[in-house]
Amino acid sequence: MKKLTLLISTLLLVASAQAYNTVNISDFTDGQSCTLQDGDILTGKCNYAPKIMIAKGASVTLDNVTINGYGTPTDIDCAGLSPLGNCNIYLKGTNKIYSCGVNEPGLFLPGSCTVHIYEKTTGGSLEVHGTGYGAGIGGAMDDGSHEVGHVRIHGGIIKAYGGDDAAGIGSAHLSKCGNIIIEGGTVTAKGGKNAAGIGSGYKGRCGSITINGGTVTAKGGTNAAAIGSGWQPQGVGTCGSITIGSGVTKVDATKGSGAPYSIGKGKEGTSIGTITIGGKTIANGTPEAHFIYPIPTPTDITVTDPSASTAVVSWTAASDVLQYEVRYMKAVDGEGYYTETTTGTSIILSELKSNTAYDVWVVAYGSGNLYSVESQKVRFTTLAGQGLDDVQSDKVQSTKVIRNGQIFIIRGDKTFNALGVEIQ
């Protein structure tokens, strides 16, 4: 009997150690505070302003939480969710958080600390809104003297919206923010006026921005880059280096009106670190109003109307492409390597050899000399008759050369960059 009693007691202790505390904010009163501990699960809905904090070092789960306390009559003026140090946030179900005070962020990043965000269950999401001059995820309106920490997004569906002059993810009006790292998930970030979607707010400071995975959509407010810095009058404010790795699924960046770059500096921005996209250093930034990386690969390559010396190559248009390069060569022995460029989605290849099989493929080019992976190769055969063997041709064979990671095309005694501009 003693052994059985001891066994039961041990099992109860183990069960107690593994039990999670569920905190339901539906039961809270306006202004009530709570500090979530390691293993806690936050759930429920409220339309008032509780003060919810996360203990330093804790791992907590948000399970279908709605905090919509902005504008309620209360003495509490705080972020929607306020970690007190390094912590892990796991997402389950649909979660939506507004800041609970004027000029506060939806999710605050404590100084010198890192907040990690994970997807606990498939489809776990978090939508955060900064109010007044507060960031969605990041800092509150400040005089620039307070440190704001770092965020690392590992997964989940994240939507972050900044208030006026505040980034979706990053710093707010005059405030600071640490490093922003995105390694996975689906992230949408929209800055308020004068603020980046991801980066710094109006006259704000931001650390480095690294995107190594996931799908990221960023939109800058007026005068602000989508990823980078917001409006920085007289050069006040900074942004660290921006790195977008080749492992991302997609980065879609749209600059705000009045901004010079979609990825890079905002209006009047003067201090920004090195910008590296897909392993290539991009000077200043990407000037397009709408920039997509990776550059979409051309699809549906077709060859029609082959004759003895010509053929028509066409493909489906890819969005935000500056130019296409059509590459082709003899299929059997690989003799010759020719290129043709166009801004359209079809081209006529000429001066081909009769009764000969060719392989043709297409590459798309975007800004910063970035280019897509090669499309699938398509093989076609010219008709018998009068082809290149029977006419005098002035066609010049192209040679592709890679120097310092950049592509150059040599035709005869002339050298062209990847976009077809002659290098003098």
For each residue, the residues with C-beta under 8 A, 3 or more apart:
1: 4 5
2: 5 6
3: 6 7
4: 1 7 8
5: 1 2 8 9
6: 2 3 9 10
7: 3 4 10 11
8: 4 5 11 12
9: 5 6 12 13
10: 6 7 13 14
11: 7 8 14 15
12: 8 9 15 16
13: 9 10 16 17
14: 10 11 17 18
15: 11 12 18 19
16: 12 13 19
17: 13 14
18: 14 15
19: 15 16
20: 39 40 41 61
21: 37 39 40 41
22: 40 41 43
23: 34 36 40 41 42 43 44
24: 27 43 44
25: 28 34 42 43 44 45 46 50 52 65 67
26: 44 45 46
27: 24 44
28: 25 32 34 44 46 48 50
29: 32 48
30: 48 49 50 69 72 73 74 76
31: 48 49 50 51 74 75 76
32: 28 29 50 51
33: 50 51 52 53 76
34: 23 25 28 50 51 52 53
35: 53 54 55 84
36: 23 40 42 52 53 54 55 58 60
37: 21 40 55 58 60
38: 55 57 58 59 60
39: 20 21 58 59 60
40: 20 21 22 23 36 37 58 60 61
41: 20 21 22 23 60 61 63
42: 23 25 36 52 60 61 62 63 65
43: 22 23 24 25 62 63 64 65
44: 23 24 25 26 27 28 64 65 66
45: 25 26 65 66 68
46: 25 26 28 50 66 67 68 69
47: 68 69 72
48: 28 29 30 31 69 72 74
49: 30 31 69 70 72 74 76 78 100 101
50: 25 28 30 31 32 33 34 46 67 69 76 100
51: 31 32 33 34 76 78 82 100
52: 25 33 34 36 42 67 80 81 82
53: 33 34 35 36 81 82 83 84
54: 35 36 58 60 81 82 83 84 87 89
55: 35 36 37 38 58 84 85 87
56: 83 84 85 86 87 113
57: 38 85 86 87
58: 36 37 38 39 40 54 55 87 88
59: 38 39 87 88 89 90
60: 36 37 38 39 40 41 42 54 87 88 89 90
61: 20 40 41 42 89 90 91 92 120
62: 42 43 65 89 90 91 92 93 95 126
63: 41 42 43 92 93 95
64: 43 44 92 93 94 95
65: 25 42 43 44 45 62 95 96 97
66: 44 45 46 95 96 97
67: 25 46 50 52 80 81 96 97 98 100
68: 45 46 47 96 98
69: 30 46 47 48 49 50 72 74 76 80 98 100
70: 49 98 99 100 101 129 131
71:
72: 30 47 48 49 69 100
73: 30
74: 30 31 48 49 69 100
75: 31
76: 30 31 33 49 50 51 69 100 101
77: 100 101 102 104
78: 49 51 82 99 100 101 104 108
79: 82 99 100 101 104 105 106 107 108 134 140
80: 52 67 69 97 98 99 100 104 105 106 107 128 129
81: 52 53 54 67 89 97 106 107 108 128
82: 51 52 53 54 78 79 108 110
83: 53 54 56 86 87 89 107 108 109 110 113 115
84: 35 53 54 55 56 87 110
85: 55 56 57 110 113
86: 56 57 83 113 114 115
87: 54 55 56 57 58 59 60 83 84 113 115 116
88: 58 59 60 116 118
89: 54 59 60 61 62 81 83 115 116 117 118 126
90: 59 60 61 62 118 119 120 124
91: 61 62 95 117 118 119 120 121 124 125 126 155 156 157
92: 61 62 63 64 120 121 124
93: 62 63 64 121 123 124 125
94: 64 125 127
95: 62 63 64 65 66 91 124 125 126 127
96: 65 66 67 68 126 127 128
97: 65 66 67 80 81 106 107 126 127 128 129
98: 67 68 69 70 80 106 128 129 131
99: 70 78 79 80 104 105 106 129 130 131 132 134
100: 49 50 51 67 69 70 72 74 76 77 78 79 80 104
101: 49 70 76 77 78 79 104 131
102: 77 131 132
103: 131 132 133 134 140 141 163 172 173
104: 77 78 79 80 99 100 101 108 130 131 132 134 140
105: 79 80 99 108 109 128 130 134 135 136 137 138 139 140 166 172
106: 79 80 81 97 98 99 128 129 130 131 134 135 136 137 160 161
107: 79 80 81 83 97 115 126 128 136 137 138 160
108: 78 79 81 82 83 104 105 138 139 140 148
109: 83 105 113 115 137 138 139 148 149 150 151 177 178
110: 82 83 84 85 113 115 148 149
111: 146 147 148 149
112: 147 149 178
113: 56 83 85 86 87 109 110 149 150
114: 86 149 150 151 152 178
115: 83 86 87 89 107 109 110 149 150 151 152
116: 87 88 89 151 152 154
117: 89 91 126 151 152 153 154 155 156 158 185
118: 88 89 90 91 154 155 156
119: 90 91 122 123 124 154 155 156 157 185
120: 61 90 91 92 124
121: 91 92 93 124
122: 119
123: 93 119 157
124: 90 91 92 93 95 119 120 121 155 156 157
125: 91 93 94 95 156 157 158 159
126: 62 89 91 95 96 97 107 117 156 157 158 159
127: 94 95 96 97 158 159 160 161
128: 80 81 96 97 98 105 106 107 136 137 158 159 160 161
129: 70 80 97 98 99 106 136 161 163
130: 99 104 105 106 133 134 135 136 138 161 162 163 166 172 192
131: 70 98 99 101 102 103 104 106 134 163
132: 99 102 103 104 141 163 164
133: 103 130 140 141 163 164 165 166 172 173 192 201
134: 79 99 103 104 105 106 130 131 139 140 141 162 163 166 172
135: 105 106 130 138 139 140 160 162 163 166 167 168 169 170 171 172 175 177 195 201
136: 105 106 107 128 129 130 159 160 161 162 166 167 168 169 189 190
137: 105 106 107 109 128 151 158 160 168 169 170
138: 105 107 108 109 130 135 148 151 162 166 167 169 170 171 172 175 177
139: 105 108 109 134 135 142 146 148 166 170 171 172 175 176 177 201 204
140: 79 103 104 105 108 133 134 135 172 175
141: 103 132 133 134 165 166 172 173 174 175
142: 139 145 146 172 173 174 175 176
143: 146 174
144: 174 175 176 203 204 205
145: 142
146: 111 139 142 143 175 176
147: 111 112 176 178
148: 108 109 110 111 138 139 171 175 176 177 178
149: 109 110 111 112 113 114 115 177 178
150: 109 113 114 115 178 179 180 181 207
151: 109 114 115 116 117 137 138 169 178 179 180 181
152: 114 115 116 117 181 183
153: 117 156 158 181 182 183 184 185 187 214
154: 116 117 118 119 183 184 185
155: 91 117 118 119 124 183 184 185 214
156: 91 117 118 119 124 125 126 153 185 186
157: 91 119 123 124 125 126 185 186
158: 117 125 126 127 128 137 153 185 186 187 188 189
159: 125 126 127 128 136 187 188 189
160: 106 107 127 128 135 136 137 168 169 187 188 189 190
161: 106 127 128 129 130 136 168 189 190 192
162: 130 134 135 136 138 166 167 168 170 172 189 190 191 192 195 201 221
163: 103 129 130 131 132 133 134 135 166 172 192
164: 132 133 173 192 193 194 195
165: 133 141 172 173 192 193 194 195 201 202 203 204 230
166: 105 130 133 134 135 136 138 139 141 162 163 171 172 173 191 192 195 201 202 204
167: 135 136 138 162 170 171 172 177 189 191 192 195 196 197 198 199 200 201 204 206 230
168: 135 136 137 160 161 162 188 189 190 191 195 196 197 198 218 219
169: 135 136 137 138 151 160 180 187 189 197 198 199
170: 135 137 138 139 162 167 177 180 191 195 196 198 199 200 201 204 206
171: 135 138 139 148 166 167 175 176 177 199 200 201 204 205 206
172: 103 105 130 133 134 135 138 139 140 141 142 162 163 165 166 167 175 195 201 204
173: 103 133 141 142 164 165 166 195 201 202 203 204
174: 141 142 143 144 201 202 203 204
175: 135 138 139 140 141 142 144 146 148 171 172 201 204 205
176: 139 142 144 146 147 148 171 204 205 206
177: 109 135 138 139 148 149 167 170 171 180 200 204 205 206 207
178: 109 112 114 147 148 149 150 151 207
179: 150 151 207 208 209 210 240
180: 150 151 169 170 177 198 199 206 207 208 209 210
181: 150 151 152 153 210 211 212
182: 153 185 187 210 211 212 213 214 216
183: 152 153 154 155 212 213 214
184: 153 154 155 213 214
185: 117 119 153 154 155 156 157 158 182 214 215
186: 156 157 158 214 215
187: 153 158 159 160 169 182 214 215 216 217
188: 158 159 160 168 216 217 218
189: 136 158 159 160 161 162 167 168 169 197 198 216 217 218 219
190: 136 160 161 162 168 197 218 219 221
191: 162 166 167 168 170 194 195 196 197 198 199 201 219 220 221 224 226 230 256
192: 130 133 161 162 163 164 165 166 167 195 201 221
193: 164 165 202 221 222 223 224 256
194: 164 165 191 201 202 221 222 223 224 230 231 266
195: 135 162 164 165 166 167 168 170 172 173 191 192 200 201 202 204 220 221 224 230 231
196: 167 168 170 191 199 200 201 206 218 220 221 224 225 226 227 228 229 230 239 266
197: 167 168 169 189 190 191 218 219 220 221 224 226 227 253
198: 167 168 169 170 180 189 191 209 216 218 226 227 228
199: 167 169 170 171 180 191 196 206 209 224 225 227 228 229 230 239
200: 167 170 171 177 195 196 204 205 206 228 229 230 232 237 238 239 266
201: 133 135 139 162 165 166 167 170 171 172 173 174 175 191 192 194 195 196 204 230
202: 165 166 173 174 193 194 195 230 231 232 237
203: 144 165 173 174 230 231 232 233 236 237
204: 139 144 165 166 167 170 171 172 173 174 175 176 177 195 200 201 230 237
205: 144 171 175 176 177 200 237 238 239
206: 167 170 171 176 177 180 196 199 200 209 229 238 239 240
207: 150 177 178 179 180 240
208: 179 180 240 241 242 243 273
209: 179 180 198 199 206 227 228 239 240 241 242 243
210: 179 180 181 182 242 243 245
211: 181 182 214 216 227 243 244 245 248 251
212: 181 182 183 243 245 247 248
213: 182 183 184 245 247 248 249
214: 153 155 182 183 184 185 186 187 211 248 249
215: 185 186 187 248 249 250 251
216: 182 187 188 189 198 211 248 250 251 252
217: 187 188 189 252 253
218: 168 188 189 190 196 197 198 226 227 251 252 253 254
219: 168 189 190 191 197 226 253 254 256
220: 191 195 196 197 224 225 226 227 228 230 254 255 256 259 262 266
221: 162 190 191 192 193 194 195 196 197 224 230 256
222: 193 194 231 256 257 258 259
223: 193 194 230 231 256 257 258 259 266 267
224: 191 193 194 195 196 197 199 220 221 228 229 230 231 255 256 259 266 267
225: 196 199 220 228 229 230 253 255 256 259 260 261 262 263 264 265 266 269 285
226: 191 196 197 198 218 219 220 253 254 255 256 262 263 291
227: 196 197 198 199 209 211 218 220 242 251 253 262 263 264
228: 196 198 199 200 209 220 224 225 239 242 261 263 264 265 266 269 272 275 285
229: 196 199 200 206 224 225 232 237 238 239 264 265 266 269 272
230: 165 167 191 194 195 196 199 200 201 202 203 204 220 221 223 224 225 237 266 269
231: 194 195 202 203 222 223 224 258 259 266 267 268 269
232: 200 202 203 229 235 236 237 238 265 266 267 268 269 270 271
233: 203 236 268
234: 268
235: 232 268 269 270 271
236: 203 232 233
237: 200 202 203 204 205 229 230 232 269 271
238: 200 205 206 229 232 271 272
239: 196 199 200 205 206 209 228 229 242 265 269 271 272 273
240: 179 206 207 208 209 272 273
241: 208 209 273 274 275 276
242: 208 209 210 227 228 239 263 264 272 273 274 275 276
243: 208 209 210 211 212 275 276 277
244: 211 248 251 263 276 277 278 293
245: 210 211 212 213 248 278 279
246: 278 279 294
247: 212 213
248: 211 212 213 214 215 216 244 245 251 293 294
249: 213 214 215
250: 215 216 292 293 294
251: 211 215 216 218 227 244 248 291 292 293
252: 216 217 218 290 291 292
253: 197 217 218 219 225 226 227 262 263 286 290 291 292
254: 218 219 220 226 262 289 290 291
255: 220 224 225 226 259 260 261 262 289 290
256: 191 193 219 220 221 222 223 224 225 226 259 266
257: 222 223
258: 222 223 231 267
259: 220 222 223 224 225 231 255 256 262 265 266 267
260: 225 255 264 265 266 267 284 285 287
261: 225 228 255 264 265 266 284 285 286 287
262: 220 225 226 227 253 254 255 259 285 286 287 288 289 290 291
263: 225 226 227 228 242 244 253 275 277 282 285 286 291
264: 225 227 228 229 242 260 261 269 272 275 282 284 285 286
265: 225 228 229 232 239 259 260 261 269 270 272 284 285
266: 194 196 200 220 223 224 225 228 229 230 231 232 256 259 260 261 269
267: 223 224 231 232 258 259 260
268: 231 232 233 234 235
269: 225 228 229 230 231 232 235 237 239 264 265 266 272
270: 232 235 265
271: 232 235 237 238 239
272: 228 229 238 239 240 242 264 265 269 275 285
273: 208 239 240 241 242
274: 241 242 281
275: 228 241 242 243 263 264 272 281 282 283 284 285
276: 241 242 243 244 279 280 281 282
277: 243 244 263 280 282 286 293 368 370
278: 244 245 246 293 294 370
279: 245 246 276 405
280: 276 277 368 369 370 405 406
281: 274 275 276
282: 263 264 275 276 277 285 286 367 368 370
283: 275
284: 260 261 264 265 275 287
285: 225 228 260 261 262 263 264 265 272 275 282
286: 253 261 262 263 264 277 282 291 367 368
287: 260 261 262 284 367
288: 262 291 320 366 367
289: 254 255 262
290: 252 253 254 255 262 320
291: 226 251 252 253 254 262 263 286 288 320 366 367
292: 250 251 252 253 295 296 319 320 366
293: 244 248 250 251 277 278 366 370
294: 246 248 250 278 297 370 372 373
295: 292 318 321 364 365 366 370 371 372
296: 292 318 319 320 321 364 372
297: 294 318 364 372 373 374 375
298: 301 315 316 318 324 362 363 364 372 375
299: 315 316 318 375
300: 315 316
301: 298 313 314 315 360 361 362 375 376 377 378
302: 313 314 315 378
303: 306 311 312 313 360 378 380
304: 311 312 314
305: 310 311 312
306: 303 310 311 380 381 382 383
307: 310 311 382 383 385
308: 352 354 355 382 383 384 385 386 387
309: 350 351 352 353 354 382 385 386 387 388 391
310: 305 306 307 348 349 350 351 352 382
311: 303 304 305 306 307 348 349 352 358 360 380 382
312: 303 304 305 346 347 348 349
313: 301 302 303 326 328 346 347 348 349 360 362 378
314: 301 302 304 345 346 347
315: 298 299 300 301 302 324 345 346 362 375
316: 298 299 300 345
317: 321 345
318: 295 296 297 298 299 321 364 372
319: 292 296
320: 288 290 291 292 296 366
321: 295 296 317 318 324 364 365 366
322: 343 365 366 367 419
323: 341 342 343 364 365 419 420
324: 298 315 321 341 342 343 344 345 347 362 363 364 365
325: 339 340 341 362 363 364 365 371 418 420
326: 313 339 340 341 342 347 349 360 361 362
327: 337 338 339 360 361 362 363 374
328: 313 338 339 349 358 359 360 361
329: 334 335 336 337 338 358 359
330: 333 334 335 336 353 356 357 358 359
331: 334 357 358 359 379
332: 356 357
333: 330
334: 329 330 331
335: 329 330
336: 329 330 397
337: 327 329 397 398 399 400
338: 327 328 329 349 395 397 398
339: 325 326 327 328 398 400 409
340: 325 326 347 349
341: 323 324 325 326 419 420
342: 323 324 326 345 346 347
343: 322 323 324
344: 324 347
345: 314 315 316 317 324 342
346: 312 313 314 315 342
347: 312 313 314 324 326 340 342 344
348: 310 311 312 313
349: 310 311 312 313 326 328 338 340 352 358 360
350: 309 310 395
351: 309 310 388 391 393 395
352: 308 309 310 311 349 356 358 382 387 388
353: 309 330 356 382 387 388 389
354: 308 309 382 383 384 385 386 387 388 389 390
355: 308 381 382 383 384 385 387
356: 330 332 352 353 381 382 387
357: 330 331 332 379 380 381
358: 311 328 329 330 331 349 352 379 380 381 382
359: 328 329 330 331 377 378 379
360: 301 303 311 313 326 327 328 349 377 378 379 380
361: 301 326 327 328 374 375 376 377 378
362: 298 301 313 315 324 325 326 327 374 375
363: 298 324 325 327 371 372 373 374 375
364: 295 296 297 298 318 321 323 324 325 371 372
365: 295 321 322 323 324 325 369 370 371 372 418 419
366: 288 291 292 293 295 320 321 322 370 371 372
367: 282 286 287 288 291 322 370
368: 277 280 282 286
369: 280 365 406 407 417 418 419
370: 277 278 280 282 293 294 295 365 366 367
371: 295 325 363 364 365 366 407 418
372: 294 295 296 297 298 318 363 364 365 366 375
373: 294 297 363
374: 297 327 361 362 363 377
375: 297 298 299 301 315 361 362 363 372
376: 301 361
377: 301 359 360 361 374
378: 301 302 303 313 359 360 361
379: 331 357 358 359 360
380: 303 306 311 357 358 360
381: 306 355 356 357 358
382: 306 307 308 309 310 311 352 353 354 355 356 358 387
383: 306 307 308 354 355
384: 308 354 355
385: 307 308 309 354 355
386: 308 309 354 390 391
387: 308 309 352 353 354 355 356 382 390 391
388: 309 351 352 353 354 391 393 395
389: 353 354
390: 354 386 387
391: 309 351 386 387 388
392:
393: 351 388
394:
395: 338 350 351 388
396: 411 412
397: 336 337 338 411
398: 337 338 339 409 410 411
399: 337 409 410 411
400: 337 339 407 408 409 410
401: 407 408 409 410
402: 405 406 407 408
403: 406 408
404:
405: 279 280 402
406: 280 369 402 403 417 418
407: 369 371 400 401 402 417 418
408: 400 401 402 403 415 416 417 418 423
409: 339 398 399 400 401 415 416 417 418 420
410: 398 399 400 401 414 415 416
411: 396 397 398 399 414 416
412: 396
413:
414: 410 411 422
415: 408 409 410 422 423
416: 408 409 410 411 420 421 422 423
417: 369 406 407 408 409 420 421 423
418: 325 365 369 371 406 407 408 409
419: 322 323 341 365 369
420: 323 325 341 409 416 417
421: 416 417
422: 414 415 416
423: 408 415 416 417
424:
